Amino acid sequence: MNVAALILAAGSSSRMGRSKQMLDIHGERLLERTTKTVLASGIRDVVVVLGADKDVHRQILASLPVTTVENDDWAKGMGSSIKCGLRHLTHVGTDYHGVLIFVCDQPLLTSEVISTILHTFRQTKKPIIASAYSNVPGVPVLFERSYFEKLMALPDDHGAKKVIQQNPSDVVTVPFPGGEIDLDTMQDYDAFMQGRSEIS
C-alpha cells in the first residue's frame, strides 16, 4: 500500500520561546531527527509542512529526500497545516492509499513504531491506525484515503485527534512507548535531556 507521510512543523513554538524544531537532540536538530526517523521506516513520499522560521527549517532538511510545502496560514493552527499538506498530496497525481501524520516534537519516535502502524494498516484494513500512549490514541496516526475529505474539513485550530475521537469504531491503536513525551517548553526539553541522556 502506498502511504505518504506528512510531518507538521509549521508552528512557532510560542510556549518554548524559540524554535523547537531546532532543538539539539544529541547532535541532531529535532526536526532533522524526526524526518530521518520517518525516512528510515521506508516511506518514500515524505512532505514536511513549514511555516514559522521556514527558511531556517528548510536549510536543515536540504540534504534529505523530502518535499517541503509552506503553510502561509500556519498561525491559525494545526488543522491548517494538515489541510495544506493534504492539498499537496492530492494534487501531485499519486494515488495514495493513506497518509501518516506526524508532529515534530516527539523525540522518542522510532522507525519501529512507524513500521508497526504500517503493518497494522495492511493487516487489519481499518481506516485509522493511531498510536497509543497515556491511555488515549494520538499521533502518529494513519488515515486511509476515505478519510481525506474529513481531514480537509477540519477547523484550522484542530488537529488529527478530533477525527480520531469522532470515529472510534474505525480506530485501531498500536503502542508507542514514550509517545506522551513532547517538547513544548524549555522545562520539557531540559527534563528530557537530563532524564533521557541515554537516548541516541
C-alpha positions as MATLAB code, in Angstrom:
seq = 'MNVAALILAAGSSSRMGRSKQMLDIHGERLLERTTKTVLASGIRDVVVVLGADKDVHRQILASLPVTTVENDDWAKGMGSSIKCGLRHLTHVGTDYHGVLIFVCDQPLLTSEVISTILHTFRQTKKPIIASAYSNVPGVPVLFERSYFEKLMALPDDHGAKKVIQQNPSDVVTVPFPGGEIDLDTMQDYDAFMQGRSEIS';
ca = [
       0.000    0.000    0.000;
       1.299    3.413   -0.975;
       1.232    5.627    2.122;
       2.640    9.153    2.249;
       3.998   10.847    5.353;
       3.011   14.325    6.476;
       5.247   15.961    9.099;
       3.716   19.035   10.718;
       6.484   21.522   11.502;
       4.903   24.911   10.885;
       4.326   26.161   14.422;
       6.206   28.987   16.093;
       6.838   27.129   19.392;
       5.399   30.086   21.291;
       5.394   28.273   24.653;
       9.080   27.473   24.277;
      10.145   30.933   23.190;
      12.388   29.533   20.448;
      12.069   27.075   17.576;
      11.551   23.586   18.989;
      12.329   22.262   15.518;
      15.917   23.446   16.050;
      16.448   21.892   19.489;
      19.636   19.843   19.703;
      18.946   16.190   20.481;
      22.327   14.522   20.816;
      23.843   16.285   17.836;
      20.786   16.468   15.597;
      18.117   19.110   15.271;
      14.747   17.779   16.417;
      13.112   18.329   13.022;
      16.005   16.596   11.278;
      15.840   13.699   13.741;
      12.090   13.241   13.254;
      12.380   13.381    9.472;
      15.228   10.854    9.371;
      13.211    8.503   11.588;
      10.264    8.689    9.198;
      12.525    8.038    6.213;
      14.131    5.074    7.988;
      10.723    3.392    8.143;
      10.756    3.036    4.359;
       8.105    5.617    3.492;
       9.170    7.098    0.170;
       6.986   10.187   -0.118;
       7.569   12.496    2.850;
       6.115   16.003    2.953;
       7.139   18.481    5.645;
       4.808   21.421    6.239;
       6.727   24.565    7.169;
       5.543   27.946    8.408;
       7.261   29.972   11.115;
      11.050   30.148   10.615;
      10.551   28.313    7.333;
      13.849   29.363    5.753;
      15.950   28.064    8.644;
      13.975   24.839    8.853;
      14.221   24.264    5.122;
      18.006   24.516    5.362;
      18.314   21.662    7.854;
      16.193   19.462    5.569;
      18.068   20.373    2.388;
      20.092   17.161    2.249;
      17.125   14.861    2.882;
      14.865   13.353    0.172;
      11.696   15.136    1.292;
       9.332   17.725   -0.123;
       8.676   20.910    1.817;
       5.496   22.940    1.448;
       4.721   26.285    3.036;
       1.594   26.959    5.026;
       1.007   30.701    4.902;
      -1.846   30.245    7.414;
       0.253   28.346    9.962;
      -0.708   30.731   12.782;
      -4.346   29.582   12.503;
      -3.488   26.163   13.911;
      -2.572   22.574   13.206;
      -5.651   21.890   11.099;
      -4.477   24.447    8.580;
      -1.165   22.605    8.218;
      -2.856   19.220    7.792;
      -5.004   20.671    5.025;
      -2.037   22.391    3.399;
      -0.050   19.155    3.279;
      -3.004   17.085    2.145;
      -3.774   19.512   -0.677;
      -0.233   18.998   -1.937;
      -0.515   15.211   -1.747;
      -3.833   15.103   -3.577;
      -2.539   17.387   -6.340;
       0.677   15.529   -7.172;
      -1.237   12.847   -9.049;
      -0.191    9.853   -6.924;
      -2.965    7.510   -5.842;
      -2.142    7.202   -2.154;
      -3.892    4.595   -0.027;
      -3.408    6.711    3.058;
      -1.468    9.410    4.853;
       0.521    9.042    8.063;
       0.539   12.272   10.070;
       3.393   13.200   12.419;
       4.228   16.100   14.681;
       7.878   17.081   15.013;
       8.251   17.207   18.795;
       8.100   13.561   19.913;
      11.800   12.788   20.480;
      11.221    9.088   21.267;
       9.634    8.325   17.906;
      11.221    5.254   16.305;
      11.043    3.689   12.871;
       9.798    0.519   14.593;
       6.677    2.328   15.821;
       6.063    3.618   12.301;
       6.582    0.171   10.772;
       4.098   -1.312   13.244;
       1.493    1.281   12.235;
       2.018    0.456    8.550;
       1.886   -3.310    9.191;
      -1.308   -2.947   11.237;
      -2.884   -0.930    8.410;
      -2.089   -3.663    5.904;
      -3.251   -6.477    8.185;
      -6.446   -5.039    9.652;
      -7.642   -2.869    6.742;
      -9.036   -0.479    9.363;
      -9.160    3.148    8.152;
      -7.491    4.763   11.190;
      -4.357    3.394   12.865;
      -3.375    5.563   15.821;
      -0.552    5.479   18.330;
      -1.490    4.686   21.922;
       0.074    6.365   24.952;
      -1.264    7.863   28.179;
      -4.398    5.712   27.640;
      -5.518    7.717   24.615;
      -5.000    7.405   20.850;
      -2.887   10.065   19.182;
      -0.177   10.856   16.677;
       1.460    9.476   14.660;
      -1.799    8.416   13.068;
      -2.528    6.859    9.692;
      -5.724    7.754    7.864;
      -6.967    5.720    4.912;
      -7.839    7.775    1.834;
     -11.570    7.550    2.631;
     -10.824    9.984    5.455;
      -9.114   12.618    3.338;
     -12.358   14.540    2.918;
     -12.922   14.664    6.674;
      -9.365   15.839    7.224;
      -9.873   18.594    4.665;
     -12.952   19.695    6.621;
     -11.034   20.108    9.909;
     -11.273   23.509   11.574;
      -7.944   25.314   11.320;
      -7.415   25.176   15.074;
      -7.998   21.415   15.476;
      -5.567   18.579   14.882;
      -5.980   14.969   13.797;
      -7.158   13.907   17.278;
     -10.547   15.454   16.546;
     -11.133   12.999   13.689;
      -9.869   10.080   15.795;
     -12.227   10.944   18.639;
     -15.224   11.334   16.331;
     -14.786    7.893   14.737;
     -13.820    5.430   17.497;
     -15.222    2.353   15.736;
     -12.805    2.892   12.831;
      -9.715    3.127   15.058;
      -7.098    0.506   15.848;
      -4.211    1.505   18.112;
      -0.604    0.400   18.380;
       1.613    1.085   21.402;
       4.083    3.957   21.241;
       6.253    3.816   24.369;
       7.256    7.364   25.240;
       4.774    8.933   22.850;
       3.470   11.091   25.680;
       6.815   12.892   25.807;
       6.671   16.009   23.686;
       8.754   19.132   23.952;
       6.562   22.190   24.367;
       8.607   24.224   26.845;
      12.267   24.640   27.776;
      11.438   22.833   31.018;
      10.238   19.854   28.943;
      13.453   19.950   26.934;
      15.722   20.252   29.972;
      13.920   17.416   31.765;
      14.141   15.197   28.698;
      17.824   15.808   28.165;
      18.628   15.221   31.836;
      16.451   12.145   32.264;
      16.851   10.572   28.837;
      20.508   11.197   28.127;
      20.915    7.575   27.119;
      18.701    8.087   24.043;
      20.788    8.243   20.879;
];
